[in-house]
Amino acid sequence: MARKITEECINCGACEPECPNEAISAGDDIYIIDPDKCDECEGRETVGCVEVCPVADEAIVMA
């Protein structure tokens, strides 16, 4: 299962460098997650993008 970035994204860019799979990239208005690359940081203690996102509860959700 992958994560998804919603329109609540404030386009801060904090998430992109935290993704070990390079699944996050800048979209037109918000960042996007490639579901084929996202593994929710499998094997790690935390999900990197969620950990650094200032609005994670609203902006980064389960797809």
Buried (B, 14 or more C-beta within 10 A) or exposed (E): EBBEBEEBBEEEEBBBEBBEBEBBEEEEEBBBBEEEBBBBBEEEEEBBBBBBBEEBEEBBEEE
